[in-house]
């Protein structure tokens, strides 16, 4: 779709406004007229910018995962060893270095929409899942980096550990949202440190205990 600069700016404004509304209401409960009213765009013009609400949802999610990746790049660009850089990411879930009053968990569309879009739209599910898989690979790479530079001991395979950690943080984010209390996130951080510090000997002992 070829748009003028003004039309492209309007389209981006709809996406930005929709993002804020989706964080508050979810996707299914959000009507097109509500989006257009909130961003001051005339009724009936939505389909000039997006062929359907689902297409709008896919674009919104793609923009989110791409923006998340860029934000992570910026966060990890600060020098430090592998473990420091990895923990900097988890700390950002609790308090964003750019805005300590809120954390990345507060604006996470995976937390907000994963269950909803998985049942609602296959295309939206794929966009969000692809973003999560990219993030898991990035977390695993950070674990490998930390083990290579000696800031973390060897242990469980990094892809599996990355998935376990991410799953724990998603659950903590949900509980924090439900309770309006960041304690689950701080507890997840403590547990993350313990899991990452679990070296090869302890890992082998745990495997042996489970096999009995």
WOVEN-V924552 format. One record per residue. N is the residue number from 1. RES is the residue in one small letter. OMEGA is omega in whole degrees, 0 to 359 (none if undefined). BURIAL is 1 if it has 9 or more other C-alpha atoms within 8 Angstrom, else 0. D_LAST is the distance of its C-alpha to the last C-alpha in Angstrom with 2 decimals. Layout:
[[N RES OMEGA BURIAL D_LAST] [N RES OMEGA BURIAL D_LAST]]
This chain:
[[1 x 178 0 60.87] [2 x 180 0 63.61] [3 x 173 0 64.42] [4 x 179 0 66.97] [5 x 179 0 65.85] [6 x 180 0 66.80] [7 x 178 0 64.90] [8 x 178 1 61.81] [9 x 178 0 62.01] [10 x 178 0 62.27] [11 x 179 1 59.28] [12 x 178 0 57.22] [13 x 177 1 58.52] [14 x 179 1 57.30] [15 x 181 1 53.81] [16 x 179 0 53.72] [17 x 178 1 55.02] [18 x 178 1 52.66] [19 x 180 1 49.69] [20 x 180 0 50.70] [21 x 179 1 51.31] [22 x 177 1 48.02] [23 x 182 1 46.14] [24 x 190 0 47.98] [25 x 190 0 48.15] [26 x 185 1 45.69] [27 x 185 1 46.95] [28 x 184 0 47.75] [29 x 183 0 49.77] [30 x 180 1 51.83] [31 x 180 0 55.09] [32 x 181 0 57.08] [33 x 178 0 60.16] [34 x 178 0 58.28] [35 x 184 1 57.19] [36 x 178 1 60.74] [37 x 182 1 62.31] [38 x 181 0 60.03] [39 x 174 1 60.91] [40 x 178 0 64.57] [41 x 183 0 64.62] [42 x 178 0 67.03] [43 x 177 0 65.68] [44 x 183 0 65.25] [45 x 183 0 64.70] [46 x 186 1 60.89] [47 x 171 0 60.97] [48 x 183 0 63.15] [49 x 182 0 60.14] [50 x 181 1 57.19] [51 x 181 0 57.34] [52 x 176 0 55.05] [53 x 179 0 52.96] [54 x 178 0 49.83] [55 x 175 1 51.28] [56 x 180 1 51.96] [57 x 179 1 48.34] [58 x 180 1 47.08] [59 x 179 1 49.49] [60 x 181 1 48.55] [61 x 178 1 44.82] [62 x 178 1 45.59] [63 x 180 0 47.77] [64 x 184 1 45.07] [65 x 177 1 42.30] [66 x 178 1 44.85] [67 x 178 0 46.08] [68 x 180 0 42.58] [69 x 179 1 41.98] [70 x 178 0 45.30] [71 x 178 0 44.55] [72 x 176 1 41.25] [73 x 180 0 43.20] [74 x 181 0 45.55] [75 x 185 1 42.88] [76 x 180 1 41.12] [77 x 177 0 44.44] [78 x 184 0 44.69] [79 x 178 0 43.73] [80 x 177 0 40.52] [81 x 185 1 37.36] [82 x 181 1 34.54] [83 x 179 1 32.66] [84 x 181 0 35.97] [85 x 178 1 36.91] [86 x 181 1 33.59] [87 x 175 0 33.77] [88 x 178 1 37.42] [89 x 181 1 36.42] [90 x 178 1 34.09] [91 x 180 1 36.80] [92 x 174 1 39.26] [93 x 183 1 37.39] [94 x 181 1 38.43] [95 x 178 1 41.85] [96 x 179 1 43.63] [97 x 179 0 45.32] [98 x 181 0 48.40] [99 x 186 0 48.46] [100 x 180 0 46.33] [101 x 178 0 47.39] [102 x 179 1 44.93] [103 x 180 1 41.73] [104 x 179 1 40.65] [105 x 182 1 38.48] [106 x 183 1 41.76] [107 x 184 0 43.11] [108 x 179 0 40.03] [109 x 174 1 40.88] [110 x 177 0 37.27] [111 x 186 1 36.59] [112 x 195 0 39.86] [113 x 189 1 39.96] [114 x 182 1 36.63] [115 x 183 0 36.11] [116 x 185 1 39.87] [117 x 178 1 40.65] [118 x 179 1 37.61] [119 x 189 0 39.33] [120 x 189 0 42.87] [121 x 178 1 43.43] [122 x 180 1 41.59] [123 x 178 0 43.72] [124 x 178 1 42.97] [125 x 182 1 39.24] [126 x 179 0 39.34] [127 x 183 1 41.27] [128 x 180 1 38.90] [129 x 178 0 35.75] [130 x 178 0 37.31] [131 x 179 1 38.00] [132 x 180 0 34.45] [133 x 176 0 33.14] [134 x 180 0 35.68] [135 x 179 1 34.56] [136 x 178 1 30.85] [137 x 179 1 31.92] [138 x 178 0 34.04] [139 x 178 1 31.29] [140 x 179 1 28.99] [141 x 177 1 31.96] [142 x 177 1 32.47] [143 x 178 1 28.90] [144 x 179 1 29.50] [145 x 181 1 32.86] [146 x 178 1 31.48] [147 x 180 1 28.94] [148 x 181 0 31.80] [149 x 175 1 34.16] [150 x 180 0 31.68] [151 x 171 1 31.84] [152 x 177 1 28.12] [153 x 173 1 25.26] [154 x 181 0 23.32] [155 x 181 1 20.20] [156 x 177 0 18.94] [157 x 187 0 21.36] [158 x 179 1 24.49] [159 x 180 1 25.15] [160 x 180 0 21.86] [161 x 178 1 22.31] [162 x 180 1 25.94] [163 x 180 1 25.14] [164 x 180 0 22.75] [165 x 182 1 25.45] [166 x 178 1 28.23] [167 x 179 0 26.60] [168 x 181 1 26.13] [169 x 175 1 29.76] [170 x 178 1 31.08] [171 x 178 0 29.55] [172 x 179 1 30.97] [173 x 177 1 34.32] [174 x 180 1 34.47] [175 x 178 1 33.80] [176 x 178 1 36.35] [177 x 181 1 38.86] [178 x 184 0 38.33] [179 x 186 0 38.68] [180 x 184 0 41.25] [181 x 184 0 39.34] [182 x 180 0 37.65] [183 x 178 0 35.08] [184 x 179 1 32.23] [185 x 178 1 33.22] [186 x 175 1 33.33] [187 x 177 0 29.90] [188 x 178 1 28.66] [189 x 178 1 30.30] [190 x 180 0 28.53] [191 x 178 0 25.11] [192 x 179 1 26.20] [193 x 180 0 27.06] [194 x 180 0 23.69] [195 x 181 0 21.82] [196 x 181 1 24.29] [197 x 181 0 24.06] [198 x 184 1 20.30] [199 x 186 1 20.62] [200 x 183 1 18.75] [201 x 180 0 17.08] [202 x 179 0 15.73] [203 x 179 1 14.76] [204 x 179 0 12.75] [205 x 179 0 11.05] [206 x 179 0 10.31] [207 x 180 0 8.99] [208 x 180 0 6.59] [209 x 180 0 5.57] [210 x 183 0 5.58] [211 x 181 0 3.80] [212 x none 0 0.00]]
